[in-house]
Amino acid sequence: VCDFASRHSGARRIHLPPHGPAPEMRRTLPIALARRLRVAPVGWTNERLLLATPDPFNVPALDLVRQTAGCELDVVTAPEREVLAALDRLETAGPTLGESIERSVRDTTGQESPAVAETQAVPVSQPDAPVIALVQQMLERAVRCGASDLHLEPLENAVSLRLRRDGVLHPDVLIPKALQPAVTSRLKLIGDLDVTETRRPQDGRATVVVDHRPVHLRLSSLPTRFGESVVVRLLDAGAEIRGLQDLGLPPGLEHRLRQLVETPHGVLLVTGPTGSGKTTTLYAILSELNEPGVGIFTLEDPIELTLPGIRQTQIQEEIGLTFGTALRSLLRQDPDILLVGETRDAETAGLMIRAALTGHLVFSTLHTNDAPGAIPRLLDLGVEPCLIPDSLVGAVAQRLVRRLCTACRHRVFHAESSSLPLEHPLPAGQPMDSWEAVGCPECRGTGYRGRQGLFELMVPDGQFHDAVMRRAPHSEFDRLARAAGMVPLAEDGWRLVHQGVTTVAEVLQATRSAASRT
């Protein structure tokens, strides 16, 4: 019914997200009237009220809303159950984040706070202390909007709260400077940091519960000119472990990767910069290999998700439990498969290679720009060249690009690709038929929802042996990898562009560092 109404009325069809609309939308329309008319105010677009309704043909109802709200409408269609659910959320919503900041300022200073720039808000139960409630609401807000990081950035006259969603930092609110000491102290208390130490960086961990789900926090404080900067990494402990089939791997690469992870021994490396999804890929591999007859151990910093049936160890460098020392002990635990969260030093690299040569299957990560760069990196870490050909079974490089919002993406056609950098040529004979980001309420106006991986897989063959032994430059390993069938990251990106998954700009941004090495 809703699709029929959308096609014949010209109104866009949307799905109302489970976390919205923002509580301040209560001020635009009385809830009782909205229920009677079966409409829900869900946001603003160019000073027009975005109104969701299952019946866009009800002109009298729309006129009444227009008169009551005192503004023009941008009417969209949505299922009636979603409209009523949105009204339920509006009716039970707690104070906005801005209102919590106002209350905290009044209780702290006895004065009204200056105007606060706010984008969205979420309900929160109010503890006794306003600042505790404010910080709790900040964390809940970040989790519910899908943020991976919360940044509390001190400025000269205020504190900026920014949230990283889909890899991009988005400004959220400005917190009055008077609240900075209290908010910073509260976050440090949550992470079990020393609130009296403000001159040195500190790191801590904590777990909070949001919507009945545990969320692991990694907190980092850093002294800056205008006070301590605090960054909180949010890790959903209840997130579902993906399998290889859920990562969006190219079919040929997925088949080859499955063959590699079924080998009885060797080292498989996953490479890429921080935040490129390496841990997600490794967890997906382990979930496929996790069987009762296999002993799997991991060394991680931090342990991001709990893997049932797998023994996971948290690295604690402050007490001497490094990757190297833990790996030495782990080899005495009779493992079949090992995951070393990161190969950082010569000791870890050497032990990992020797474990592979003694019959273990080892997975680890490296910070390199592409898959061929894994070999020079191992050599730089002091691994003997003669050990690499017999131990390294493959290297996966990956990046993350933002996925286009399917509700608002726009198809475009570019007849030529002459504007693209030379290091990112299109596959021969393929026109650039692509999509662009637009922005709508479902994607919070960004044009993107979620992220997707780009992948390349290098499988060394006999041609690599001589190059490894004479410590050849990166360019030669890249040439050998392509000759052995490796499809570069950029080409995997063009595949996703043609499928309407992402944009040309996202691919160029994600693969620029990899291309600069070739």
Secondary structure by P-SEA (a helix, b strand, c coil): caaaaaaaacbbbbbbccccccccccccccaaaaaaaccccccccccccbbbbccccaaaaaaaaaaaaccccbbbbccaaaaaaaaaaaaaccccaaaaaaaaaaaaccccccbbbbcbbbbbbbcccaaaaaaaaaaaaaaaaccccccccccccbbbbbbbcccbbbbcccccccaaaaaaaaaaaaaccccccccbbbbbccccccccbbbbbbbbbbbccccbbbbbbbbcccccccccccccccaaaaaaaaaaaaccbbbbbbbbccccaaaaaaaaaaaaaccccbbbbbbccccccccccbbbbbbbccccccaaaaaaaaaaccccbbbccccccaaaaaaaaaaaaabbbbbbccccccccaaaaaaaaaccccccccccccbbbbbbbbbbccccbbbbbbbcccccccccccccccccccbbbbbbcccccccccccccccbbbbbbcccaaaaaaacccaaaaaaaaaaaccccaaaaaaaaaaaccccaaaaaaaaaaaaaac
